[in-house]
Amino acid sequence: MRASVAGCRMSVGALVNGLLVSVVAALLWKYSKLSEHAALLEEELHMTQQSQEVSQARIDYHVALQALQEHGTRMVCTGKMHTDRICRFDYLCYSSEAEEFVFFHSNSSVMLPNLGSRRFQPALLDLSSVEDHNTQYFNFLELPAAALKFMPKPVFVPDITLILNRFNPDNLMHVFHDDLLPAYYTMKQYSDLDDEARLVFMEGWSEGPHFDLYRLLSSKQPLLKEQLKNFGKLMCFTKSYVGLSKMTTWYQYGFVQPQGPKANILVSGNEIRQFARALMDKMNITRVEEMEKEGGSAEDKKEKEKKDDYIVVFSRSTTRLILNEAEVIMALAQEFQMRVVTVSLEEQSFPSIVQVISGASMLVSMHGAQLITSLFLPRGAAVVELFPFAVNPEQYTPYKTLASLPGMDIHYISWRNTKEENTFTHPDRPWEQGGIAHLDKEEQDRIQASKEVPRHLCCRNPEWLFRIYQDTLVDIPSFLEVLKEGMKTRPSLKKAKVASTVHPGRVREPKCQTSVQTTNEAKLTVAWQIPWNLKFLKVREVKYEVWIQEQGENTYMPYILPQQNYTFSENIKPFTTYLVWVRCIFNKNLLGPFADVLTCRT
């Protein structure tokens, strides 16, 4: 009996001890889990703080990380080729260690287009608006989302971002033509790329001298590639657009063929002027177009406009100098009876220069990147481009092409130094400023004896650099003669604005009737109603284009007609089927779409 009682006491003690051990273990396990959870919370807080160093936008780090782990990266692109493609990504990441973008695959990932290995032939897309340039290609490497467990904790960028390359941020022409204009209209293309979007530049350049101009596109500071590594080893952009629209560019720089206007220009002066106006608003510059001035009689207005007219001369202080600049200024003032003001990129702020140019009647400058500011000139103004000796104006036309865009309404004039004694060369300068001392003697002699730079590809042709960096003594008589002749062909702004730029719509209710006269003679009558938009427009001239094609044949007969119906008998055969197309033409060259094809049986 005593033995059993003792055994019972021992069993109870063992049970109590076991319970105590279990409780302690449970408490330790709970403490461990709480510590682990606290550590995770602390880590998430730290990563959230890192994200907020990039952006003031709020982000739930846990939710973002879970979304990346479960759903991976998602991509949907527009465009058929890498040259016209822009892609939208959710959770596109960037490894600052590998300097590679990373696409994380999960069961929920989307990749459209899914090109497979064709993605590398040559790239998914161009990061710059400069088409098909191998230094601007964009691609990413791929990893399973499970690999995130073994990688540095990602820092999330909650801002909607536009990821791109600047082409050459040290050159004002490139800044506007290749970066600002394309970025501005890319942002217009997507509604969520608004003033709160973040620009991310991946080409690796430093800020450059014109970085303030990039700041005008967004209220948020742009990020440079070099800065990304400061925020973490793995950055993930919660929503981003990659690439730039090329629709606004008008010039190609000669990488494949000598430089010149693009073969298919899609932008007009109207879009350029909308962009210029938006930038001026951002710079707090107001401009009253001369055609919109109000108040006073017609004579008072005319007198005021004449008094307000002035000419701007761009002054350069280091290279490509006008050596007799003061004489040029005096000659312009006397010839045109206007005041002449000078501006300088080296000495003035960019907004102050734009303020002056935006009201000028004429802009005069040596060939150079500063002439891109002509896009701020008022309608009806003239831009005069001076070229050094041996440089043919017809071979270098970025600003002539800009001025000639429909709706730009700027008159372009070029002057060329034809007197070799009026040129001052610098053969001993560094090669990038036109020096040729590094070349062999025979090549130096050839370049110095040449009277015209031959057509060439970009970008290091020594003869081109030697000549374009010359200083010039402007021959005043020939300069004024070119100006006077050029101004004779300056179109009237009033006339230029009368012409409609609205295209006609489709002709309505097209129909045909046929009749057979004899076994060898038939008639085909085609009639239609005017386009719907015509009744709302003041159009000087309306005509109609009709194409008639015998079914089964490759050629067609075109006709331009002033009326809305016409009977055709010439070359119309009995018992034959004809296909007929009709469209409207405004003011000789504004074509409408063809109406649906008519099938007419005689």
VEXGU-419160 format. One line per 2 residues: number of its first residue (from 1); their letters; for each residue x, y, z of C-alpha. Coordinates in nm, 2 decimals, decimal comma. Each point is the difference from the previous one (the first is absolute). Layout:
N
NUM = a = X Y Z ~ ...;
This chain:
602
1 = mr = 0,00 0,00 0,00 ~ 0,28 0,24 0,10;
3 = as = 0,18 -0,09 -0,32 ~ -0,29 0,08 -0,21;
5 = va = -0,05 0,34 0,17 ~ 0,36 0,09 -0,05;
7 = gc = -0,02 -0,10 -0,36 ~ -0,31 0,21 -0,04;
9 = rm = 0,19 0,30 0,16 ~ 0,28 -0,05 -0,25;
11 = sv = -0,24 -0,01 -0,29 ~ -0,16 0,32 0,11;
13 = ga = 0,34 0,17 0,04 ~ 0,11 -0,12 -0,34;
15 = lv = -0,32 0,13 -0,15 ~ 0,04 0,34 0,16;
17 = ng = 0,36 0,01 -0,12 ~ -0,11 -0,09 -0,35;
19 = ll = -0,27 0,26 0,01 ~ 0,25 0,26 0,11;
21 = vs = 0,24 -0,09 -0,27 ~ -0,28 0,02 -0,26;
23 = vv = -0,11 0,34 0,13 ~ 0,36 0,13 0,00;
25 = aa = 0,06 -0,14 -0,35 ~ -0,32 0,16 -0,13;
27 = ll = 0,10 0,33 0,16 ~ 0,34 -0,02 -0,16;
29 = wk = -0,15 -0,09 -0,34 ~ -0,24 0,28 0,03;
31 = ys = 0,28 0,24 0,10 ~ 0,21 -0,12 -0,29;
33 = kl = -0,29 0,05 -0,24 ~ -0,07 0,35 0,15;
35 = se = 0,37 0,08 -0,03 ~ 0,01 -0,12 -0,36;
37 = ha = -0,32 0,19 -0,08 ~ 0,15 0,31 0,17;
39 = al = 0,31 -0,04 -0,21 ~ -0,20 -0,03 -0,32;
41 = le = -0,20 0,31 0,10 ~ 0,32 0,18 0,07;
43 = ee = 0,14 -0,11 -0,34 ~ -0,32 0,10 -0,18;
45 = lh = 0,01 0,34 0,18 ~ 0,36 0,04 -0,11;
47 = mt = -0,08 -0,09 -0,36 ~ -0,31 0,22 0,00;
49 = qq = 0,22 0,29 0,12 ~ 0,25 -0,07 -0,28;
51 = sq = -0,29 0,01 -0,25 ~ -0,12 0,33 0,14;
53 = ev = 0,35 0,14 -0,04 ~ -0,07 -0,05 -0,37;
55 = sq = -0,35 0,12 0,01 ~ -0,24 0,18 0,24;
57 = ar = -0,28 -0,23 -0,13 ~ -0,13 -0,24 0,27;
59 = id = 0,06 -0,37 -0,05 ~ -0,10 -0,31 0,20;
61 = yh = 0,33 -0,19 -0,03 ~ -0,15 -0,34 0,10;
63 = va = -0,28 0,03 -0,26 ~ 0,25 0,10 -0,27;
65 = lq = 0,24 -0,28 0,09 ~ -0,28 -0,25 0,00;
67 = al = -0,13 0,12 -0,34 ~ 0,35 -0,04 -0,15;
69 = qe = 0,05 -0,35 0,15 ~ -0,35 -0,13 -0,10;
71 = hg = -0,06 0,18 -0,33 ~ 0,35 0,07 -0,12;
73 = tr = 0,06 0,25 -0,27 ~ -0,26 0,09 -0,26;
75 = mv = 0,07 0,17 -0,34 ~ -0,23 0,11 -0,28;
77 = ct = 0,15 0,19 -0,30 ~ -0,12 0,21 -0,29;
79 = gk = 0,18 0,00 -0,34 ~ 0,10 -0,28 -0,24;
81 = mh = 0,38 0,05 0,00 ~ 0,26 0,11 0,25;
83 = td = 0,02 0,33 -0,19 ~ -0,36 0,10 0,08;
85 = ri = -0,06 -0,19 0,32 ~ -0,09 0,14 0,35;
87 = cr = -0,07 -0,24 0,28 ~ -0,19 0,03 0,33;
89 = fd = 0,13 -0,21 0,29 ~ -0,14 -0,09 0,34;
91 = yl = 0,29 -0,08 0,24 ~ 0,29 0,03 -0,24;
93 = cy = 0,32 -0,02 0,21 ~ 0,35 0,12 -0,04;
95 = ss = 0,31 -0,15 0,15 ~ 0,26 0,27 0,06;
97 = ea = 0,27 -0,27 0,06 ~ -0,06 -0,17 -0,34;
99 = ee = -0,12 0,33 -0,16 ~ -0,28 -0,20 -0,16;
101 = fv = -0,38 0,02 0,00 ~ -0,16 -0,31 0,14;
103 = ff = -0,33 -0,16 -0,10 ~ -0,12 -0,23 0,28;
105 = hs = -0,22 -0,30 -0,13 ~ -0,29 -0,14 0,20;
107 = ns = -0,31 -0,19 -0,10 ~ -0,17 0,34 -0,04;
109 = sv = 0,26 0,18 -0,21 ~ -0,09 0,15 -0,33;
111 = ml = 0,24 0,07 -0,28 ~ -0,15 0,15 -0,32;
113 = pn = 0,15 -0,02 -0,25 ~ 0,15 -0,33 0,10;
115 = lg = 0,29 0,00 -0,25 ~ 0,22 -0,27 0,14;
117 = sr = 0,35 0,02 -0,14 ~ -0,12 0,25 -0,25;
119 = rf = 0,01 0,26 0,28 ~ 0,37 0,02 -0,05;
121 = qp = -0,02 0,06 -0,38 ~ 0,12 0,26 0,07;
123 = al = -0,21 0,12 0,31 ~ -0,34 0,03 0,15;
125 = ld = -0,01 0,37 -0,06 ~ 0,20 0,32 -0,04;
127 = ls = 0,05 0,20 0,32 ~ 0,06 0,32 -0,20;
129 = sv = -0,20 0,17 -0,28 ~ 0,31 -0,04 -0,21;
131 = ed = -0,10 -0,29 -0,22 ~ 0,17 -0,34 0,01;
133 = hn = 0,33 0,12 0,16 ~ 0,18 -0,29 0,17;
135 = tq = 0,10 0,20 0,30 ~ -0,37 0,07 0,07;
137 = yf = -0,14 -0,36 0,00 ~ -0,20 -0,12 0,30;
139 = nf = -0,04 -0,36 0,12 ~ -0,03 -0,18 0,33;
141 = le = 0,11 -0,33 0,15 ~ -0,25 -0,25 0,15;
143 = lp = -0,02 -0,17 0,34 ~ -0,27 -0,21 0,18;
145 = aa = -0,17 0,19 0,27 ~ 0,12 -0,26 0,24;
147 = al = 0,35 0,14 -0,04 ~ -0,11 0,30 0,20;
149 = kf = 0,06 -0,20 0,32 ~ 0,38 0,00 -0,08;
151 = mp = 0,03 0,36 -0,12 ~ 0,03 0,33 0,18;
153 = kp = -0,33 0,13 0,13 ~ -0,15 0,22 -0,28;
155 = vf = -0,06 0,38 0,04 ~ -0,32 0,09 -0,16;
157 = vp = -0,06 0,32 -0,20 ~ -0,37 0,08 0,04;
159 = di = 0,01 0,28 -0,26 ~ -0,12 -0,06 -0,35;
161 = tl = 0,33 0,02 -0,19 ~ 0,11 0,07 -0,36;
163 = il = 0,33 -0,18 -0,06 ~ 0,21 0,13 -0,30;
165 = nr = 0,34 0,10 -0,12 ~ 0,10 0,36 -0,07;
167 = fn = 0,20 -0,01 -0,33 ~ 0,25 0,28 0,06;
169 = pd = -0,10 0,23 0,30 ~ 0,30 0,23 -0,06;
171 = nl = -0,14 0,12 -0,33 ~ -0,31 0,23 -0,01;
173 = mh = -0,12 -0,13 -0,34 ~ 0,01 -0,36 0,12;
175 = vf = -0,16 0,10 0,33 ~ -0,31 0,14 -0,18;
177 = hd = -0,02 -0,22 -0,31 ~ 0,09 -0,34 0,15;
179 = dl = -0,11 0,03 0,37 ~ -0,24 0,28 0,10;
181 = lp = -0,24 -0,01 -0,30 ~ -0,03 -0,38 -0,01;
183 = ay = -0,03 -0,02 0,38 ~ -0,27 0,27 0,01;
185 = yt = -0,21 -0,18 -0,27 ~ 0,06 -0,34 0,15;
187 = mk = -0,14 0,13 0,32 ~ -0,30 0,14 -0,19;
189 = qy = -0,05 -0,35 -0,15 ~ -0,07 -0,16 0,34;
191 = sd = -0,24 0,17 0,25 ~ 0,18 -0,12 0,31;
193 = ld = 0,33 0,15 -0,11 ~ -0,10 0,34 0,13;
195 = de = 0,18 0,27 0,19 ~ 0,05 -0,23 0,29;
197 = ar = 0,19 -0,26 -0,21 ~ 0,37 -0,07 0,07;
199 = lv = 0,26 0,01 -0,29 ~ 0,28 -0,25 0,03;
201 = fm = 0,30 0,04 -0,23 ~ 0,20 -0,32 -0,06;
203 = eg = 0,27 0,11 -0,25 ~ 0,25 0,07 0,27;
205 = ws = 0,07 0,37 -0,07 ~ 0,03 0,25 0,29;
207 = eg = -0,25 0,28 0,03 ~ 0,16 0,21 -0,27;
209 = ph = -0,04 0,38 -0,06 ~ -0,37 -0,01 -0,09;
211 = fd = -0,14 -0,22 0,27 ~ -0,24 0,27 0,11;
213 = ly = -0,19 -0,04 -0,33 ~ -0,07 -0,37 0,08;
215 = rl = -0,14 0,11 0,34 ~ -0,27 0,20 -0,19;
217 = ls = -0,17 -0,33 -0,11 ~ -0,09 -0,11 0,36;
219 = sk = -0,04 0,13 0,35 ~ 0,23 -0,28 0,12;
221 = qp = 0,38 0,00 -0,02 ~ 0,12 -0,23 -0,29;
223 = ll = 0,22 -0,29 0,11 ~ 0,33 -0,08 -0,16;
225 = ke = 0,13 -0,36 -0,05 ~ 0,29 0,08 0,24;
227 = ql = -0,24 0,10 0,28 ~ -0,19 -0,33 -0,01;
229 = kn = 0,27 -0,19 0,18 ~ -0,03 0,24 0,30;
231 = fg = -0,35 -0,13 0,07 ~ 0,07 -0,37 0,00;
233 = kl = 0,14 -0,30 -0,19 ~ -0,34 -0,09 -0,14;
235 = mc = -0,25 0,27 -0,10 ~ -0,35 -0,09 -0,12;
237 = ft = -0,21 0,25 -0,19 ~ -0,36 -0,07 0,09;
239 = ks = -0,13 0,15 -0,32 ~ 0,22 0,12 -0,29;
241 = yv = 0,01 0,08 -0,36 ~ 0,31 -0,07 -0,20;
243 = gl = 0,10 0,16 -0,33 ~ -0,08 0,32 -0,19;
245 = sk = -0,23 0,09 -0,28 ~ 0,18 0,09 -0,32;
247 = mt = -0,29 0,19 -0,16 ~ 0,13 0,34 0,08;
249 = tw = 0,35 -0,03 -0,15 ~ 0,07 0,15 -0,34;
251 = yq = 0,37 -0,05 -0,05 ~ 0,25 -0,29 -0,02;
253 = yg = 0,37 0,05 0,08 ~ 0,17 -0,21 -0,26;
255 = fv = 0,08 -0,33 0,17 ~ -0,11 -0,20 -0,31;
257 = qp = -0,01 0,26 -0,27 ~ 0,11 0,37 -0,01;
259 = qg = -0,20 0,21 0,24 ~ -0,33 0,16 -0,11;
261 = pk = -0,38 0,02 0,05 ~ -0,16 -0,33 0,10;
263 = an = -0,17 -0,18 -0,29 ~ -0,34 0,00 0,17;
265 = il = -0,06 0,30 0,22 ~ -0,31 -0,04 0,21;
267 = vs = 0,01 0,32 0,20 ~ -0,12 0,35 -0,10;
269 = gn = 0,08 0,34 0,12 ~ -0,33 0,01 0,19;
271 = ei = 0,13 -0,27 0,24 ~ 0,34 0,17 0,03;
273 = rq = -0,17 0,32 0,10 ~ -0,23 -0,17 0,25;
275 = fa = 0,31 -0,14 0,16 ~ 0,18 0,33 0,00;
277 = ra = -0,30 0,17 0,16 ~ -0,01 -0,26 0,27;
279 = lm = 0,37 0,05 0,08 ~ -0,04 0,37 0,00;
281 = dk = -0,29 -0,03 0,25 ~ 0,23 -0,21 0,22;
283 = mn = 0,27 0,27 -0,02 ~ -0,26 0,27 0,08;
285 = it = 0,05 0,16 -0,33 ~ -0,30 0,17 -0,17;
287 = rv = -0,01 0,09 -0,36 ~ -0,26 0,20 -0,19;
289 = ee = -0,01 -0,11 -0,36 ~ 0,02 0,30 -0,22;
291 = me = -0,31 -0,11 -0,20 ~ -0,20 0,00 0,33;
293 = ke = 0,09 0,35 0,13 ~ -0,31 0,19 0,10;
295 = gg = -0,09 0,36 0,05 ~ 0,05 0,32 -0,21;
297 = sa = -0,07 0,08 -0,36 ~ 0,15 -0,20 -0,29;
299 = ed = 0,26 0,28 -0,06 ~ 0,09 0,02 0,37;
301 = kk = 0,04 -0,38 0,01 ~ 0,22 0,00 -0,31;
303 = ek = 0,22 0,28 0,14 ~ 0,03 -0,18 0,33;
305 = ek = 0,09 -0,33 -0,16 ~ 0,27 0,18 -0,21;
307 = kd = 0,14 0,16 0,31 ~ 0,00 -0,33 0,19;
309 = dy = 0,18 -0,19 -0,28 ~ 0,36 -0,10 0,08;
311 = iv = 0,27 -0,25 -0,12 ~ 0,18 -0,24 0,23;
313 = vf = 0,36 -0,11 -0,07 ~ 0,14 -0,30 0,17;
315 = sr = 0,35 0,08 0,13 ~ 0,25 -0,29 0,05;
317 = st = 0,30 0,05 0,22 ~ 0,22 -0,31 -0,05;
319 = tr = -0,03 -0,16 -0,34 ~ -0,16 0,08 -0,34;
321 = li = 0,03 0,37 0,07 ~ -0,13 0,29 -0,21;
323 = ln = 0,32 0,20 0,00 ~ -0,16 0,33 -0,10;
325 = ea = -0,32 -0,05 0,20 ~ -0,03 0,38 0,08;
327 = ev = 0,01 0,08 -0,37 ~ -0,26 -0,26 -0,07;
329 = im = -0,23 0,14 0,27 ~ 0,04 0,36 -0,14;
331 = al = -0,07 -0,12 -0,36 ~ -0,32 -0,18 0,11;
333 = aq = -0,12 0,31 0,20 ~ 0,06 0,23 -0,30;
335 = ef = -0,15 -0,23 -0,26 ~ -0,32 -0,09 0,18;
337 = qm = -0,04 0,31 0,22 ~ -0,04 -0,22 0,31;
339 = rv = 0,18 -0,03 0,32 ~ 0,23 -0,30 0,03;
341 = vt = 0,06 -0,19 0,33 ~ 0,25 -0,27 0,07;
343 = vs = -0,06 -0,31 0,21 ~ 0,26 -0,25 0,13;
345 = le = -0,04 -0,35 0,14 ~ 0,33 0,05 0,19;
347 = eq = -0,11 0,32 0,17 ~ -0,38 -0,01 0,04;
349 = sf = -0,26 -0,23 0,15 ~ -0,20 -0,21 -0,25;
351 = ps = -0,34 0,14 0,10 ~ 0,13 0,36 -0,05;
353 = iv = 0,12 -0,10 -0,35 ~ -0,33 -0,16 -0,09;
355 = qv = -0,18 0,31 0,13 ~ 0,20 0,21 -0,25;
357 = is = -0,03 -0,24 -0,30 ~ -0,37 -0,05 0,05;
359 = ga = -0,07 0,36 -0,11 ~ 0,27 0,04 -0,27;
361 = sm = -0,06 0,07 -0,37 ~ 0,32 -0,16 -0,10;
363 = lv = 0,26 -0,24 0,16 ~ 0,35 0,00 -0,14;
365 = sm = 0,27 -0,25 0,10 ~ 0,29 -0,21 -0,12;
367 = hg = -0,09 -0,37 -0,06 ~ -0,02 -0,16 0,34;
369 = aq = -0,22 -0,17 0,26 ~ -0,12 0,34 0,13;
371 = li = -0,22 0,04 -0,31 ~ -0,24 -0,26 0,14;
373 = ts = -0,14 0,30 0,20 ~ -0,16 0,11 -0,33;
375 = lf = -0,29 -0,22 0,10 ~ -0,09 0,28 0,24;
377 = lp = -0,01 0,27 -0,27 ~ -0,34 0,16 -0,07;
379 = rg = -0,19 -0,09 -0,32 ~ 0,12 0,20 -0,29;
381 = aa = 0,36 0,05 0,13 ~ 0,31 -0,08 -0,20;
383 = vv = 0,29 -0,22 0,11 ~ 0,34 0,07 -0,17;
385 = el = 0,27 -0,27 0,02 ~ 0,36 0,09 -0,08;
387 = fp = 0,24 -0,27 -0,12 ~ 0,38 0,00 0,01;
389 = fa = 0,22 -0,04 -0,31 ~ -0,02 -0,33 -0,19;
391 = vn = -0,32 -0,11 0,19 ~ -0,30 -0,05 -0,24;
393 = pe = -0,33 0,12 0,16 ~ -0,19 -0,26 -0,20;
395 = qy = 0,17 -0,28 0,18 ~ -0,07 0,11 0,35;
397 = tp = -0,37 0,09 0,04 ~ -0,14 -0,08 0,35;
399 = yk = -0,12 0,36 0,04 ~ -0,11 0,05 -0,36;
401 = tl = -0,20 -0,32 0,03 ~ -0,16 0,13 0,33;
403 = as = -0,09 0,33 -0,16 ~ -0,16 -0,17 -0,29;
405 = lp = -0,23 -0,22 0,20 ~ -0,37 0,09 -0,09;
407 = gm = -0,14 0,22 0,27 ~ 0,34 0,12 0,12;
409 = di = -0,03 0,32 -0,20 ~ 0,36 0,10 0,02;
411 = hy = 0,20 0,13 -0,30 ~ 0,35 -0,16 -0,04;
413 = is = 0,30 0,17 -0,16 ~ 0,36 -0,13 -0,02;
415 = wr = 0,32 0,19 -0,07 ~ 0,33 -0,17 -0,08;
417 = nt = 0,35 0,14 0,02 ~ 0,15 -0,05 -0,34;
419 = ke = 0,32 0,20 0,06 ~ 0,29 -0,22 0,13;
421 = en = 0,19 0,31 0,12 ~ -0,29 0,07 0,24;
423 = tf = 0,04 -0,32 0,18 ~ 0,22 -0,07 0,30;
425 = th = 0,07 -0,37 0,07 ~ 0,14 -0,17 0,31;
427 = pd = 0,20 -0,30 -0,10 ~ 0,18 -0,04 0,33;
429 = rp = -0,32 -0,03 0,21 ~ -0,11 -0,34 0,14;
431 = we = -0,16 -0,22 -0,27 ~ -0,35 0,04 0,14;
433 = qg = 0,03 0,38 -0,05 ~ 0,13 -0,03 -0,36;
435 = gi = 0,36 -0,06 0,06 ~ 0,19 -0,20 -0,27;
437 = ah = 0,36 -0,01 0,14 ~ -0,05 -0,37 0,09;
439 = ld = -0,04 -0,09 -0,37 ~ 0,29 -0,07 -0,23;
441 = ke = 0,14 0,30 -0,20 ~ -0,15 -0,11 -0,33;
443 = eq = -0,35 -0,03 0,15 ~ 0,04 0,34 0,17;
445 = dr = 0,10 0,16 -0,33 ~ -0,30 -0,16 -0,18;
447 = iq = -0,25 0,13 0,26 ~ 0,15 0,35 -0,01;
449 = as = -0,01 0,02 -0,38 ~ -0,36 -0,13 -0,03;
451 = ke = -0,26 0,26 -0,10 ~ -0,31 -0,20 0,12;
453 = vp = -0,06 -0,27 0,25 ~ -0,12 -0,32 -0,18;
455 = rh = -0,31 -0,18 0,12 ~ 0,09 -0,22 0,30;
457 = lc = -0,14 -0,21 0,28 ~ -0,01 0,09 0,36;
459 = cr = 0,18 0,08 0,21 ~ 0,39 0,04 0,00;
461 = np = 0,07 0,11 -0,35 ~ 0,32 0,21 0,04;
463 = ew = -0,07 0,22 -0,30 ~ -0,35 0,09 0,12;
465 = lf = 0,13 0,07 0,35 ~ 0,28 0,21 -0,13;
467 = ri = -0,23 0,22 -0,21 ~ -0,30 0,03 0,23;
469 = yq = 0,22 0,13 0,29 ~ 0,15 0,28 -0,21;
471 = dt = -0,05 0,36 0,10 ~ -0,15 0,23 -0,27;
473 = lv = 0,04 0,36 -0,11 ~ -0,34 0,06 -0,15;
475 = di = 0,01 0,18 -0,34 ~ -0,26 0,27 0,07;
477 = ps = -0,10 0,08 -0,37 ~ -0,07 -0,37 -0,09;
479 = fl = -0,17 -0,06 0,34 ~ -0,24 0,29 -0,05;
481 = ev = -0,06 -0,10 -0,37 ~ -0,10 -0,35 0,11;
483 = lk = -0,23 0,14 0,27 ~ -0,17 0,25 -0,24;
485 = eg = -0,06 -0,28 -0,26 ~ -0,11 -0,24 0,26;
487 = mk = -0,25 0,24 0,15 ~ -0,16 0,06 -0,34;
489 = tr = -0,12 -0,36 0,01 ~ -0,13 0,02 0,36;
491 = ps = -0,36 -0,10 -0,01 ~ -0,28 0,21 0,13;
493 = lk = -0,10 -0,14 0,34 ~ -0,36 0,11 -0,07;
495 = ka = 0,00 -0,20 -0,33 ~ 0,16 -0,30 0,17;
497 = kv = -0,27 -0,02 0,26 ~ -0,29 0,01 -0,25;
499 = as = 0,07 -0,35 -0,13 ~ -0,19 -0,27 0,18;
501 = tv = 0,20 -0,28 0,16 ~ -0,32 -0,20 0,06;
503 = hp = -0,03 -0,30 -0,22 ~ -0,33 -0,10 -0,17;
505 = gr = -0,20 -0,29 0,12 ~ -0,13 -0,29 -0,21;
507 = vr = -0,24 0,09 -0,28 ~ -0,35 -0,13 0,09;
509 = ep = -0,24 -0,23 -0,18 ~ 0,22 -0,08 -0,30;
511 = kc = -0,19 -0,20 -0,27 ~ 0,04 -0,09 -0,36;
513 = qt = -0,23 -0,07 -0,30 ~ 0,09 -0,17 -0,32;
515 = sv = -0,15 -0,02 -0,35 ~ 0,10 -0,19 -0,31;
517 = qt = -0,04 0,20 -0,32 ~ 0,13 -0,24 -0,26;
519 = tn = 0,20 -0,32 0,00 ~ 0,31 0,22 0,01;
521 = ea = -0,12 0,29 0,21 ~ -0,11 0,04 0,36;
523 = kl = -0,03 0,28 0,26 ~ 0,08 0,01 0,37;
525 = tv = -0,15 0,28 0,21 ~ 0,14 0,06 0,35;
527 = aw = -0,17 0,24 0,25 ~ 0,05 0,08 0,37;
529 = qi = -0,08 0,25 0,27 ~ 0,25 0,25 0,15;
531 = pw = 0,20 -0,10 0,32 ~ -0,19 0,07 0,32;
533 = nl = 0,26 0,25 0,13 ~ 0,01 0,21 -0,31;
535 = kf = -0,32 0,20 0,09 ~ 0,18 0,13 0,32;
537 = lk = 0,32 0,11 -0,18 ~ 0,11 0,30 -0,20;
539 = vr = 0,19 -0,17 -0,28 ~ 0,13 0,18 -0,31;
541 = ev = 0,00 -0,29 -0,24 ~ -0,17 -0,34 0,01;
543 = ky = 0,06 -0,28 -0,26 ~ -0,05 -0,37 -0,01;
545 = ev = 0,23 -0,28 -0,10 ~ -0,15 -0,31 -0,17;
547 = wi = 0,19 -0,32 -0,07 ~ -0,15 -0,26 -0,24;
549 = qe = 0,15 -0,34 -0,04 ~ -0,12 -0,29 -0,21;
551 = qg = -0,03 -0,30 0,22 ~ 0,29 -0,24 -0,04;
553 = en = 0,23 0,27 -0,13 ~ 0,30 0,16 0,19;
555 = ty = -0,03 0,36 -0,14 ~ -0,27 0,26 0,06;
557 = mp = -0,12 0,32 -0,17 ~ 0,02 0,31 0,23;
559 = yi = -0,22 0,31 -0,04 ~ -0,01 0,33 0,18;
561 = lp = -0,36 0,15 -0,02 ~ -0,15 0,32 0,12;
563 = qq = -0,36 -0,14 0,02 ~ -0,18 -0,26 0,21;
565 = ny = -0,10 -0,22 -0,29 ~ 0,14 -0,10 -0,33;
567 = tf = -0,07 -0,23 -0,29 ~ 0,30 -0,19 -0,14;
569 = se = -0,01 -0,15 -0,34 ~ 0,36 -0,01 -0,12;
571 = ni = 0,16 -0,34 0,05 ~ -0,32 -0,14 0,16;
573 = kp = -0,08 -0,34 -0,15 ~ -0,34 -0,17 0,00;
575 = ft = -0,06 -0,31 0,22 ~ 0,30 0,08 0,22;
577 = ty = 0,04 0,05 0,37 ~ 0,17 0,31 0,13;
579 = lv = 0,13 0,10 0,35 ~ -0,05 0,37 0,08;
581 = wv = 0,16 0,20 0,28 ~ -0,10 0,37 0,08;
583 = rc = 0,16 0,25 0,24 ~ -0,01 0,37 0,06;
585 = if = 0,29 0,25 -0,03 ~ 0,02 0,34 0,19;
587 = nk = 0,22 0,28 -0,12 ~ 0,19 -0,21 -0,25;
589 = nl = 0,19 -0,22 0,24 ~ -0,21 -0,09 0,30;
591 = lg = -0,13 -0,35 -0,08 ~ -0,29 -0,18 0,17;
593 = pf = -0,04 -0,37 0,04 ~ -0,15 -0,21 -0,29;
595 = ad = -0,36 -0,10 0,04 ~ -0,07 -0,37 0,00;
597 = vl = 0,07 -0,15 -0,34 ~ -0,29 -0,02 -0,25;
599 = tc = -0,04 -0,31 -0,22 ~ -0,17 0,10 -0,32;
601 = rt = -0,11 -0,24 -0,28 ~ -0,07 0,14 -0,34;
